[in-house]
Amino acid sequence: MNENLAHKIGTQVRSARHRAGLSQAQVAEAIQVPTLVLSRLERGKLLPTLPTLVSLCGVLGIPVAFLLGSRPPEVPAPPRTIQ
């Protein structure tokens, strides 16, 4: 298991869950996993499966890229011209 990735995802999930004002139990029920699984995920002790990752993003209203630690640029880059 990639511990850095697990920690990054867990931190982002916890942050998004807090911003949404949801408890671990509410999110766990919504994505149909035991609360213990969500707790371990938030602590970086478990990497989510792809279906769980997608479900989390749907429930929390965030893009998958956010959970992976990427942030969209503030201002879109101008289009490149290809010659």
C-alpha positions in Angstrom: 0.0 0.0 0.0 1.2 3.5 -0.8 1.1 5.1 2.6 1.7 8.6 1.3 -1.3 8.3 -1.1 -3.5 6.7 1.6 -2.7 9.6 4.0 -3.3 12.2 1.3 -6.7 10.7 0.4 -7.7 10.3 4.0 -6.9 13.9 4.8 -8.8 15.1 1.8 -11.8 12.9 2.7 -11.9 14.1 6.3 -11.6 17.7 5.2 -14.4 17.4 2.6 -16.7 15.6 5.0 -16.2 18.3 7.6 -16.9 21.0 5.1 -20.1 19.2 4.1 -21.2 18.9 7.7 -21.5 15.2 7.6 -20.6 12.6 10.2 -18.6 9.5 9.4 -21.7 7.4 10.0 -23.7 9.4 7.5 -21.0 9.1 4.8 -20.4 5.5 5.5 -24.1 4.7 5.2 -24.3 6.7 2.0 -21.4 4.8 0.3 -22.5 1.5 1.9 -19.4 0.7 3.9 -19.0 0.1 7.6 -18.1 3.2 9.6 -14.8 1.5 10.7 -13.8 1.3 7.0 -14.4 5.1 6.6 -12.5 5.8 9.8 -9.5 3.7 8.7 -9.6 5.4 5.3 -9.6 8.9 6.9 -6.7 8.0 9.1 -4.6 6.9 6.0 -4.7 3.2 7.1 -6.6 2.0 4.1 -6.7 2.9 0.4 -10.3 3.0 -1.0 -11.3 0.8 -3.9 -12.1 2.7 -7.1 -15.9 2.2 -6.7 -15.6 3.5 -3.1 -13.5 6.5 -4.3 -16.1 7.4 -6.9 -18.9 7.0 -4.3 -17.1 9.2 -1.8 -16.7 11.9 -4.4 -20.4 11.7 -5.3 -21.6 12.0 -1.7 -19.1 14.7 -0.8 -19.6 16.6 -4.1 -16.0 16.8 -5.0 -13.9 15.7 -8.0 -11.7 12.6 -7.8 -8.7 14.9 -8.5 -9.3 16.7 -5.2 -9.0 13.4 -3.2 -5.7 12.7 -5.0 -4.4 16.1 -3.9 -4.7 18.1 -7.1 -6.1 21.5 -7.2 -7.5 23.1 -10.3 -5.6 26.2 -11.4 -7.1 29.5 -10.2 -7.1 30.9 -13.7 -7.4 28.7 -16.8 -4.2 28.6 -18.8 -4.6 30.2 -22.3 -4.9 27.7 -25.1 -1.7 26.6 -26.7 -1.1 27.1 -30.3 0.4 24.1 -32.1 2.5 24.7 -35.1 
